[in-house]
Amino acid sequence: MRRNGERQPLAAGASEGPYGGTSAAVPGRVQAENYDTGGQGVAYSVTSVNGSANFYRVDGVDPDNTADTGGGYDLGWTSGGQWFRYAVDVAAAGIYTLGLRVAAPSAVAGALHLSDASGVDLPGAVDPPATSDWQTWATVTTHVSLPAGRQILTLNQDSGGWNINYLGFAAGSGSPSATLTVSPGSLTFADQAVNTTSAAQTVSVGAPPASPSPPTTAARGPGVRIPDLEPLTPPSSLKTSH
């Protein structure tokens, strides 16, 4: 850990634990300043003492007083390579909408990403928009798939220039659906954002023969997956999902 600008050795047997003794509930809001206990290299990793000296935490990382709605603290002094770990308890497996409350004087590309206990990146890179000030806040939304139960999530800082107040998890978002438009001779999937990517696919379909058999298909576009097709009288449109 760090005190007075110098890194101090961890106490023997230091171990990670949830801040306040209880894992943060998901769905729910995880305050950025409530990262796990355990110290430098265990629950977090920072390159220098932040220096706000508000003493909310006494482990060498000083959260900043926030001007965001509700008050409290945020994490600032971001820098590439730093990370913070959070013990959470997920009520049910599924896809969650993740809202990251961030502030940045200028837009930052690839500022941060979230990973699970195995080190697997969850939503991909997050890009805070320009909010004009360190204490003017906006919510950046993405989606994450989480298993049920207690687990560790890591907030990885890939570059500096932004603050974060909290991570909000909302259940029941599901995956965005795409519209499949059917016209004579073709099926066209409209563009649809899925997490941080989008794609359009067109499937060419030959006229069905007199005897029932699957029509021929050809596909293009990234990530195309075509299910088995059966001859049918195509409606004007139908719903599908990525």
PEGIMO-V467738 format. One record per residue. PHI is phi in whole degrees, -180 to 180 (NA if undefined). Layout:
# PEGIMO-V467738
PHI, PHI
This chain:
# PEGIMO-V467738
NA, -125, -141, 53, 82, -122, -74, -111, -68, -72, -66, -58, 78, -58, -134, -81, -155, -68, -64, 79, 90, -131, -62, -68, -80, -126, -68, 152, -109, -107, -71, -60, -74, -97, -65, -63, -88, 136, 93, -57, 82, -116, -101, -160, -144, -126, -90, -160, -68, -67, 93, -79, 56, -93, 63, -62, -119, -113, -104, 99, -109, -102, -61, -94, -66, -101, -97, -68, -55, 97, 68, 92, -133, -134, -101, -122, 49, -69, -161, -57, 97, -80, -154, -137, -110, -135, -83, -127, -126, -88, -66, -152, -64, 160, -94, -115, -79, -108, -109, -99, -90, -130, -139, -158, -58, -131, -61, -127, -87, 61, -75, -157, -152, -105, -135, -92, -65, -88, 88, -78, -68, -93, -94, 89, -66, -111, -115, -62, -80, -73, -105, 85, -160, -66, -122, -109, -110, -143, -108, -102, -112, -145, -132, -134, -104, -126, -78, -78, 103, -77, -162, -111, -113, -116, -92, -99, -93, -95, -160, -99, 99, -155, -117, -135, -99, -160, -118, -106, -111, -120, -87, 78, -75, 67, -89, -60, -100, -115, -92, -106, -98, -109, -137, -53, 91, -155, -123, -123, -88, -71, -57, -149, -70, -127, 57, -108, -128, -144, -159, -124, -129, -122, -116, -90, -123, -76, -64, -67, -73, -64, -91, -60, -164, -62, -71, -77, -135, -140, -134, -143, 106, -69, 65, -77, -132, -108, -75, -61, -113, -123, -58, -158, -88, -67, -74, -69, -163, -152, -103, -143, -141, -74
